[in-house]
Amino acid sequence: MAGIGTGYDLSVTTFSPDGRVFQSEYAQKAVDNAGTCAGIRCKDGVILGVEKLIVSKMLVAGSNRRIHAVDRHAGLATAGLAPDGRQLVNRAQAEASNYKSFHGDKIPGHVLNDRLASYKHLFNLYWSVRPYGCTTLLAVADKDGPALYVVEPSGVSHRYFGAAVGKGRQQARTEIERLKLSEMTCREGVKELAKIMHRVHEEEKPFELEMSWICEESGFEFKRVPAELLEEADRAAKAALDDSDMED
């Protein structure tokens, strides 16, 4: 048991002398080593995009999705361990359903975010469980307008204009910060986000770009980006990447 976490990384209930919880940090590492996942809030909605590595030529396109609908007005993207992500999707869907059956209205974005964050945090409190190795990007559109939230494995959550997690997070965040999101429509944002996902992709293996949105064009319902628009954005992103490689 060599290393800085010796003796203090055996349980999520144990603090190290300098106040760290190593099991929570290891869960975050699972996210940091995963495929890039990003979201941007444009002037008329929110877009989520995920880089899915194609691990086999025999893989059926569109399988093992990383973006899921929670309710008509909400959806989330997962980065990290895919099975953990599916469990979090199930929990978010249950929270949305329970809220609607009890209150007779759609669950507000900030309430769904808080409940999902609290649920994740529970798995950082008991020795008999492990933290979820998954970060979720939550896109919602409610009475307060479109919003983008990020919930980390520790249960920490924030609201963002633009966010990125996974391997290419640093470069993707830098690229997102350059965008004028308050002036950009979601249709324009799809093309910009596709370019960013292609720029940050460093693996030799090909990847599948998965994108969904909730915006004025989708009737403020969480839906997949139309196939023709996604294909157009994907082609434009590849062309822009080829042009930049030729210039270099």
C-alpha positions in Angstrom: 0.0 0.0 0.0 2.6 2.5 -1.1 1.8 6.1 -2.0 0.4 9.3 -0.6 -3.0 7.7 0.1 -1.6 4.8 2.1 -4.1 3.7 4.7 -6.4 6.6 4.0 -7.8 5.4 0.6 -9.5 2.2 1.8 -12.8 3.8 2.6 -14.8 6.8 1.5 -15.5 7.6 5.2 -11.8 8.2 6.0 -10.2 11.6 5.8 -6.4 11.9 5.3 -4.5 14.2 7.7 -4.6 17.0 5.1 -8.4 16.7 4.8 -8.7 14.8 1.5 -11.1 11.9 0.7 -9.1 9.8 -1.7 -12.0 7.6 -2.8 -13.9 10.6 -4.0 -10.8 11.8 -5.9 -10.4 8.4 -7.5 -14.0 8.6 -8.8 -13.2 12.0 -10.3 -10.1 10.4 -12.0 -12.5 8.0 -13.7 -14.2 11.0 -15.2 -11.0 12.8 -16.2 -9.8 9.7 -18.1 -13.1 9.3 -20.0 -14.2 10.6 -23.4 -14.8 14.4 -23.6 -18.3 15.6 -22.8 -19.3 19.2 -23.2 -22.3 21.5 -22.9 -23.0 25.1 -23.9 -25.9 27.4 -23.1 -26.7 29.6 -26.1 -29.2 32.5 -26.2 -32.1 30.2 -27.1 -31.3 26.9 -25.4 -28.7 24.3 -24.3 -26.7 21.8 -26.3 -24.9 18.7 -25.0 -22.2 16.9 -26.9 -20.3 13.6 -26.2 -17.2 12.0 -27.8 -17.9 8.3 -28.0 -14.9 6.2 -29.0 -15.7 3.4 -31.5 -14.0 0.5 -29.7 -14.9 -2.0 -32.5 -15.6 -2.0 -36.2 -18.5 -4.3 -35.4 -20.2 -1.8 -33.1 -23.7 -0.8 -34.1 -23.8 3.0 -34.6 -25.8 4.8 -31.9 -25.5 2.0 -29.3 -24.4 2.7 -25.7 -25.7 6.2 -25.7 -24.3 8.7 -23.3 -27.0 11.3 -23.6 -30.5 10.5 -22.2 -33.8 12.3 -21.7 -35.0 12.7 -18.1 -38.3 14.4 -18.9 -39.6 16.4 -21.8 -38.0 19.5 -20.4 -34.7 17.9 -19.2 -31.9 15.6 -20.2 -28.4 14.7 -19.2 -25.1 13.6 -20.6 -22.7 11.3 -18.7 -18.9 11.2 -18.6 -17.0 8.4 -16.9 -18.2 4.8 -16.2 -21.2 4.2 -18.5 -23.0 1.7 -16.2 -22.8 4.3 -13.4 -24.2 6.9 -15.8 -27.2 4.7 -16.6 -28.0 4.3 -12.9 -27.9 8.1 -12.4 -30.2 8.5 -15.4 -32.7 6.1 -13.8 -32.5 8.1 -10.5 -33.0 11.4 -12.3 -36.0 10.0 -14.2 -37.5 8.7 -10.9 -37.0 12.1 -9.3 -38.8 13.9 -12.2 -41.6 11.4 -12.2 -42.1 11.6 -8.4 -42.1 15.4 -8.4 -44.7 15.5 -11.1 -47.0 13.0 -9.5 -46.8 14.8 -6.1 -46.9 18.4 -7.3 -48.7 18.1 -10.6 -46.0 20.1 -12.5 -42.6 19.5 -14.1 -39.7 19.5 -11.8 -37.7 22.8 -11.9 -34.2 22.5 -13.1 -32.5 23.7 -9.9 -34.6 21.2 -7.8 -33.6 18.3 -10.1 -30.0 19.4 -9.9 -30.1 19.6 -6.1 -31.7 16.2 -5.8 -29.2 14.5 -8.1 -26.3 16.2 -6.3 -27.6 15.1 -2.9 -28.1 11.5 -4.2 -24.5 11.4 -5.5 -23.2 12.9 -2.2 -24.8 10.0 -0.3 -22.4 7.6 -1.9 -19.5 9.6 -0.4 -20.7 9.1 3.1 -20.9 5.4 3.8 -18.2 2.8 3.9 -20.4 0.1 2.4 -20.8 1.9 -1.0 -18.4 3.6 -3.5 -18.8 7.0 -5.2 -20.3 7.1 -8.7 -17.4 7.3 -11.2 -19.5 9.6 -13.4 -20.1 13.3 -13.9 -23.4 14.4 -15.3 -24.2 17.5 -17.4 -27.8 18.4 -17.0 -29.7 20.5 -19.5 -33.1 21.9 -18.6 -35.7 24.5 -19.8 -38.2 25.6 -17.2 -40.0 28.8 -16.1 -36.6 30.4 -15.5 -35.4 29.6 -19.0 -32.7 27.3 -20.3 -29.9 26.2 -17.9 -26.9 24.0 -17.8 -25.7 22.2 -14.6 -22.8 20.0 -13.8 -22.9 17.5 -11.0 -19.5 15.9 -10.0 -19.0 12.5 -8.4 -18.5 14.1 -4.9 -22.0 15.7 -5.2 -20.6 19.2 -5.9 -22.8 21.0 -8.5 -22.6 24.3 -10.3 -24.6 26.1 -13.0 -22.6 27.1 -16.1 -22.8 28.9 -19.4 -20.4 26.4 -20.8 -18.7 23.3 -19.4 -16.5 20.4 -20.4 -15.3 17.2 -18.6 -13.3 14.2 -19.6 -9.9 13.9 -21.3 -10.1 17.0 -23.5 -11.7 19.2 -20.8 -8.9 21.8 -20.6 -8.7 22.6 -24.3 -12.5 22.3 -24.7 -13.0 24.8 -21.9 -10.6 27.2 -23.5 -12.4 26.9 -26.8 -15.8 27.4 -25.2 -14.6 30.5 -23.4 -13.9 32.1 -26.8 -17.4 31.7 -28.0 -20.0 34.5 -27.7 -22.6 32.3 -26.3 -25.1 35.1 -25.5 -25.3 36.0 -29.2 -25.3 32.5 -30.6 -28.3 30.4 -31.5 -28.4 26.7 -30.8 -28.2 25.9 -34.5 -25.0 27.9 -34.7 -23.8 26.3 -31.4 -24.1 22.8 -32.8 -21.6 23.6 -35.5 -19.2 25.3 -33.0 -19.5 22.5 -30.5 -18.8 19.9 -33.2 -15.6 21.7 -34.2 -14.5 21.8 -30.5 -15.1 18.0 -30.1 -13.0 17.2 -33.1 -10.2 19.6 -32.1 -9.8 18.0 -28.6 -10.0 14.4 -29.9 -6.5 13.0 -29.5 -7.1 9.2 -29.8 -6.1 7.4 -33.0 -9.4 5.5 -32.8 -12.4 7.1 -34.6 -15.2 8.4 -32.5 -19.0 9.0 -32.9 -20.3 12.4 -32.1 -23.5 12.3 -30.1 -25.5 15.5 -29.6 -28.8 16.6 -28.1 -30.4 19.9 -27.4 -33.3 21.7 -25.7 -34.1 25.0 -27.4 -36.6 27.1 -29.2 -36.2 25.1 -32.4 -37.0 21.8 -30.5 -40.0 23.4 -28.9 -38.1 23.5 -25.6 -38.2 19.7 -25.4 -35.1 17.7 -24.9 -34.4 15.9 -28.2 -31.5 14.6 -30.3 -30.1 17.1 -32.7 -31.7 16.4 -36.1 -29.6 13.9 -38.1 -29.1 16.2 -41.1 -27.9 19.1 -38.9 -25.5 16.8 -37.0 -24.1 15.3 -40.2 -23.6 18.8 -41.6 -21.9 20.0 -38.4 -19.7 16.9 -38.4 -18.6 17.4 -42.0 -17.8 21.0 -41.4 -15.8 20.2 -38.3 -13.8 17.6 -40.1 -13.1 20.0 -43.0 -12.0 22.7 -40.6 -9.7 20.3 -38.9 -8.2 19.2 -42.2 -7.7 22.8 -43.2 -5.9 23.7 -40.0 -3.6 20.6 -40.4 -2.7 21.7 -43.9 -1.8 25.1 -42.6 0.4 23.6 -39.9 
